[in-house]
């Protein structure tokens, strides 16, 4: 019975309760910092690399889209580009859908992601 009475007593005040409100926020701040280092920052770097790759596309580049279409860039029009996927077969795709550029020395099918 005595243990129950102590458990039902008032909460200890100040330092005896485990610290201040700042001590309670410290784990949350640390978790956010770890998430930033492990998830947010690498994702931003990857997005920046993709944006740079898309902005440096030029005519006659061999590319692969996110849908898996392989083709050669034949025209650039603002946010779109035209791909020749077979002789005399051309499709228009969004620049953002390009996932990789094939390097000229590896036209055998290997993909160099930039």
Order of alpha helices (4+ residues) and beta strands (2+ residues): alpha-alpha-alpha-beta-beta-beta-beta-beta
